[in-house]
């Protein structure tokens, strides 16, 4: 998905969340912010930790991080 979005929006700077390329599910064209599936992010984190640790890590280190106007959008699609 991410590769297709980069191709379609060539020349547009898209802010990516490191390590979560496979969790991209779309883009908000109004703000040009990538949209990530929280469920997919948690699954990625669970490769190295248990579910509770993954949820804690995501909540504290990923979801709560503000990195400017192009901070990604987190879709709480649950798991």
N, C-alpha and C positions, 0 to 999 in steps of 0.2 A: 504494500500500500504506500509506504513512504517513498519508495523509488518513483512510483507513478505520480505522486503529488509533486515531487521535486521536478519531474519532467514537465508536468502541466504548468507549474508556476515557476518556470525557469527565470532566473534573474531576481526572484523575490526571496528575501532573506527569511527563512523559516527557522525558528528556534526549536531545537530538538532537546529532549530529555535524554541524557546519556544512558545507554544500556537498555532503552525501551523502544527501539525502532520497530520491533514486532508487535508492539501494543498500539501503534497509530491506527486510528479508525476513520480519520477524516480531517477536514479543515473547516474553520469558520471563515468564510470569505469576507465577511464584514470587517473582522479584525485581523485576518491573515494569521490566525493562531492555530497550531496543530491541536487535534483532539485525540486524547489517549483513552483507551479502555482501562479503567482501574482493575477490573477482573484480570485482564491480560498482564498488567503490571505486577499484580500479586503473584500470578503464576510464574512469571519470570523470576521474581525474588525468591519464590519457593524452591527454585533449583538449588539454592545455597542456604536456606533457612526454613524453619517450620512456619506454619500459617500465622501464628500469633506474632512471631518475630517479623515476618514479612509485612503484616498489617501495621505494626508499630513503626518499622523502618519507613514504610511508604508514607504514613501519616506525618511523621516528624521530619524526615529528610527530603521527601519528594513533593508531596501535596502542599505542604506549608511554605515551600520555597517560592519567593517572588523574585523574578529575574528581569523585571522590566515589563514594558507594555506588550511584549510578545510571549509572556509566560504562557505555557501550554494550558489548554482546557482539559480538565479531568472529568470524564464521563463515568459516573458511579453506576455501572451496569451490573454490579454485584456478581458474585461467583457461587 
